[in-house]
Amino acid sequence: MQKTTYSIKDLEVLSGIKAHTIRIWEKRYDLLSPERTETNIRYYNDDDLRKILNVSLLVRHGFKISKVAQWKNNQIKEAILELNHSGSSDSDYVDRLLMHMINFEDIGFVRIANEVIEQMGMEEAISKVFFKLFEGIGTYWQVGSIFPAQEHFVTNILRQKLIVEIDKLGISNERGINILFYLPENEYHELSLLFYSYLAKKYGYHVIYLGQTLPFDDLKKISTYVHIDYIFSAFIHSVQKEELENYLSELKALFGDQKIFISGGQIQQHNPQLPRNMKVVKDYRDFKKYLH
């Protein structure tokens, strides 16, 4: 089995420690001992990555690099565990989840995810920790520091957690308002949609959840069977502005009397012309204002 290797740029992105600083720590404290390619370029292994992540966490908590660099791995591990027992900040949780993600350590990842949810509740856990994790994943993806399986690993665990929390809310319609949640065809990034549906259900709305990659013809059929008050969709997968605006025009023609909420990076990027019945949701706080 081929081992994963990392460039010094990967270590910089994943740890938050500048490449220049990593080089100084290597030279001054012998913190890492990277191997080199035939062209003399540094490369690192999983143990190196794990060490720099742990060291960066300790340094952010006030430990001196000159002291930490002299510790053996078991001493670093004990210090990390001590930090965990004394309480973790939001950024600490993100760092710890990241380490488990990189190594596909599902037991550790789930344990921390459960701890975060128990301490904060699902709404704050998603908004303060898990979404920040995904913001980081987006950066790591851009520089090639992670591969798709790692993102899928995290997404599927958190998706399961959200579904459990949604199920706990049961089915009700305190407000007498039906909200349809769905993603257009070829759109698979479901986690944020699930979270928004969780918020709607939490605040007393009746949720009709249709999930990923829904054909437009199915939307037409649904509108003849079920009364819909609000629609919520997200556009994350890359799409041309003209194609996006055409889709939104068709959506408006189908649901001209309903309020339509839209979100996602493609909306922010293209800033499309919007029909009057459409509202852009910038983040979960924005959506909560409409729900109250």
C-alpha positions in Angstrom: 0.0 0.0 0.0 1.4 3.4 -1.1 2.0 5.8 1.8 0.6 9.3 1.7 3.3 12.0 1.4 2.9 15.8 2.0 4.8 18.8 0.7 5.9 21.6 3.1 3.0 23.6 1.6 0.6 20.9 2.7 1.9 21.1 6.2 1.6 24.9 6.2 -2.1 24.7 5.0 -3.1 21.9 7.4 -1.3 23.1 10.5 -1.5 26.9 10.1 2.2 27.1 10.6 4.1 29.0 7.9 6.5 27.0 5.8 9.3 29.4 6.7 8.6 28.7 10.4 8.5 24.9 9.8 11.9 25.1 8.2 13.3 27.2 11.2 11.9 24.6 13.6 13.5 21.8 11.6 16.9 23.5 11.6 16.9 24.9 15.1 15.1 22.2 17.0 15.3 19.2 14.7 11.5 19.0 15.0 10.9 17.0 11.8 13.3 15.0 9.6 11.8 15.1 6.1 13.0 12.9 3.3 14.0 14.5 0.0 13.3 13.8 -3.6 16.1 13.3 -6.1 15.7 17.1 -6.8 16.2 17.9 -3.1 12.6 18.8 -2.4 11.3 18.0 1.1 8.4 15.6 1.6 6.8 14.4 4.8 4.8 11.4 5.9 1.7 10.9 8.1 3.8 10.8 11.3 5.3 14.2 10.4 1.9 15.7 9.7 0.5 14.3 13.0 3.4 15.8 14.9 3.2 19.3 13.4 -0.6 19.3 14.0 -0.1 18.4 17.6 2.8 20.9 18.1 0.9 23.7 16.4 -2.1 23.1 18.8 0.2 23.2 21.9 2.0 26.3 20.7 -1.3 28.1 20.2 -2.1 27.3 23.8 1.1 29.0 25.0 3.6 26.2 25.1 7.1 27.2 24.0 8.3 25.6 20.8 11.8 25.2 22.4 10.3 23.1 25.1 7.8 21.1 23.0 10.4 20.2 20.4 12.4 18.4 23.1 9.5 16.2 24.1 9.0 12.6 22.9 5.8 11.7 21.2 4.2 10.3 24.3 4.9 13.5 26.2 3.2 15.5 23.4 0.3 13.1 23.4 -0.1 13.5 27.2 -0.1 17.3 26.9 -2.7 17.1 24.2 -4.9 14.9 26.3 -4.5 17.3 29.2 -5.7 20.1 27.0 -8.7 18.0 26.0 -9.6 17.4 29.7 -9.3 21.1 30.5 -11.8 22.0 27.8 -11.6 22.8 24.1 -12.2 25.9 22.1 -14.1 25.8 18.8 -10.8 25.9 16.9 -9.3 23.1 19.0 -12.3 20.9 18.1 -11.7 21.7 14.4 -8.0 20.8 14.7 -8.8 17.5 16.4 -11.5 16.6 13.9 -9.1 17.4 11.1 -6.4 15.0 12.5 -8.9 12.2 12.7 -10.2 13.0 9.2 -6.7 12.8 7.7 -6.1 9.4 9.2 -9.7 8.0 8.7 -10.0 7.5 12.4 -13.7 7.1 12.6 -13.9 6.2 16.3 -12.0 9.3 17.4 -13.9 11.5 14.9 -17.3 10.3 16.1 -16.3 10.6 19.8 -15.3 14.2 19.3 -18.4 15.0 17.2 -20.6 13.5 19.9 -18.8 15.6 22.5 -19.3 18.8 20.5 -23.0 18.0 20.0 -23.6 17.2 23.6 -21.9 20.4 24.9 -23.3 22.8 22.3 -26.4 21.3 20.8 -26.7 20.5 17.2 -27.3 24.0 15.9 -24.2 25.5 17.5 -22.1 22.4 16.8 -22.8 22.7 13.1 -22.4 26.5 12.9 -19.4 26.9 15.2 -17.4 23.7 14.6 -18.5 21.5 11.7 -19.0 24.3 9.2 -15.6 25.7 10.1 -14.2 22.3 9.5 -15.7 22.3 6.0 -14.4 25.8 5.3 -10.9 24.4 6.1 -11.6 21.3 4.0 -12.4 23.6 1.1 -9.0 25.3 1.4 -7.2 22.0 1.8 -9.0 20.7 -1.3 -7.8 23.7 -3.4 -4.1 23.1 -2.6 -4.5 19.3 -3.1 -3.8 18.5 0.6 -6.8 16.1 0.9 -8.5 13.7 -1.5 -12.2 13.1 -2.1 -12.5 10.0 0.2 -11.5 12.1 3.2 -14.2 14.7 2.5 -16.7 11.9 2.0 -15.6 10.2 5.2 -16.4 13.4 7.2 -19.6 14.3 5.3 -21.2 10.9 5.8 -20.5 10.8 9.5 -22.0 14.3 10.1 -24.9 13.5 7.7 -25.8 10.6 10.0 -25.6 12.8 13.1 -27.9 15.4 11.5 -30.4 12.8 10.4 -30.6 11.4 13.9 -31.2 14.9 15.4 -33.8 15.6 12.7 -35.6 12.4 13.6 -35.7 13.3 17.2 -37.8 16.4 16.3 -40.6 14.2 15.0 -43.2 15.4 12.5 -45.3 18.4 13.3 -46.7 21.5 11.6 -47.2 24.0 14.4 -47.1 27.0 11.9 -49.2 25.4 9.2 -46.5 26.0 6.6 -44.9 23.5 4.3 -41.3 24.0 3.2 -39.9 21.9 0.4 -36.1 21.3 0.5 -34.2 19.9 -2.5 -31.1 20.1 -4.6 -31.1 20.5 -8.4 -29.9 17.7 -10.7 -26.2 17.0 -10.4 -26.0 18.7 -7.0 -24.8 16.4 -4.3 -23.5 18.6 -1.5 -26.3 17.9 0.9 -25.0 18.7 4.3 -26.0 22.4 4.4 -29.4 21.6 3.0 -30.0 19.0 5.8 -28.9 21.6 8.4 -31.4 24.2 7.0 -34.2 21.6 7.0 -33.3 20.8 10.6 -33.7 24.5 11.6 -37.0 24.7 9.8 -38.3 21.7 11.6 -36.9 22.9 14.9 -38.9 26.1 14.6 -42.2 24.4 13.9 -42.4 24.2 10.1 -43.5 21.1 8.2 -40.5 19.9 6.1 -40.8 18.0 2.9 -37.2 16.8 2.2 -36.3 15.5 -1.2 -32.5 15.6 -1.0 -29.9 15.5 -3.8 -30.1 15.8 -7.6 -33.9 16.2 -8.1 -35.0 16.3 -11.7 -37.0 19.4 -12.6 -39.8 17.4 -14.0 -40.3 15.8 -10.6 -40.7 19.3 -9.1 -43.6 19.8 -11.5 -45.3 16.6 -10.5 -44.8 17.3 -6.7 -46.5 20.7 -7.1 -49.7 19.0 -8.3 -49.8 16.6 -5.3 -48.7 18.7 -2.3 -49.4 22.3 -1.2 -46.0 24.1 -1.0 -45.6 27.4 0.8 -41.8 27.8 0.7 -39.1 26.3 -1.3 -35.4 26.0 -0.3 -32.6 25.0 -2.7 -28.8 25.4 -2.9 -26.4 25.8 -5.8 -22.9 24.7 -5.0 -21.7 22.7 -8.0 -20.1 24.9 -10.7 -22.6 26.3 -13.2 -22.6 29.0 -15.9 -24.4 32.2 -14.9 -26.8 32.0 -17.9 -27.7 28.4 -17.0 -28.3 29.4 -13.4 -30.5 32.3 -14.3 -32.5 30.1 -16.8 -33.1 27.6 -14.0 -34.2 30.2 -11.6 -36.6 31.6 -14.2 -38.1 28.2 -14.7 -38.4 27.7 -10.9 -40.2 31.1 -10.6 -42.6 30.1 -13.4 -43.4 26.9 -11.5 -43.7 28.4 -8.0 -44.7 32.0 -8.8 -46.8 32.4 -5.7 -44.4 30.8 -3.2 -41.4 32.3 -1.4 -38.2 30.6 -2.7 -35.0 30.6 -0.6 -31.7 30.0 -2.5 -28.2 29.6 -1.2 -24.7 28.4 -2.1 -21.5 29.5 -3.6 -22.8 29.8 -7.1 -25.4 32.4 -6.0 -22.7 34.4 -4.3 -20.3 34.1 -7.3 -22.7 34.9 -10.1 -25.1 37.3 -8.3 -27.9 36.4 -10.8 -30.9 38.4 -11.6 -33.6 37.2 -9.2 -37.4 37.2 -9.4 -39.1 39.1 -6.7 -40.3 36.0 -4.8 -36.7 34.7 -4.3 -34.5 35.4 -1.3 -30.8 34.8 -1.0 -29.8 33.0 2.2 -26.2 34.0 3.1 -25.9 31.8 6.2 -27.9 30.1 8.8 -28.4 33.2 10.9 -30.0 34.9 7.8 -32.4 31.9 7.4 -33.4 32.0 11.1 -34.6 35.6 10.6 -37.1 34.4 8.1 -38.1 31.5 10.3 -39.0 33.5 13.4 
